């Protein structure tokens, strides 16, 4: 065990213990969690769903691994936080499941509101990986890309850099700074066909910029204000048309932000009430539930569960 060896889980409350983790972060690391949590300790685990349960293989993996988790943690209360309402039925026999969209847990204070002057036609904040379908942005002339890639994705990255004429690419922007990049663009892109709720869509809306989005499953549409989303076909021409539409037809940023907050409010209240019912008190909810936010080593020590290997 190294000094900074932490499990991918965030402690929302210590007594009683309430943890939050993404689905595969927990379910694919069951042995590590078992070594880190004393046997017999009762705790609650909130599990965010990072992909679409409408994909059969993913739903089956969740069910299979959750059955294993039940055997390892019979004392635990495990609750799925679903982005798609369909998950309530699909996962009902595996664990408790509540409809509680992850984009409701973005902190509005982290995101400035866009002004009139925009440097870029569009911005796409997305890991550079095939399911994000960057090639659909190939006909946008003034594009800002923000996203990293792994060693196994390097060939894909190089192909995208050859075929998508982005004006600027940044590999990584801190969670507290990404909003400053978004307000420099006329719109944000959401081009995947399948994924989870996509934090970037909520971030675009909090910054008050409209979105060009393709048809998708996973939950991101739930909190996109209807008046600020252009539904593009799966072609470069259609995506580029969407960008030009928003350049020619701007929407007041404060209206986009206000509608997003209205859509997010019942989901935020759902989690606030759920946690309060477990903890016996109101608990402050961290930005993005504290999960995968680039925690510094100091905050890791404060909030993450150290392994006991």
Secondary structure, 3 states (H helix, E strand, C coil): CCCCCEEEEEEEEECCEEEEEEHHHHHCCHHHHHHHCCCCCCCEEEEECCCCCCCHHHHHHHHHHHHHHHHHCCCCEEEEEECCCCHHHHCCCCCEEEECCHHHHCCHHHCCCCCCCCCECEEEECCCCHHHCHHHHCCCCCEEEECCCCHHHHHHHHHHHHHCCCCEEECCCCCCCHHHHHCCECEEEECCCECCCCHHHHHHHHHCCEEEEECCECCHHHHCCHHHEEEECCCHHHHHHHHHHHHHCCCCHHHHHHHHHHHHHHHHHHHHHHHHHHHCCCCCCCHHHHCCCCCCHHHHHHHEEECCC
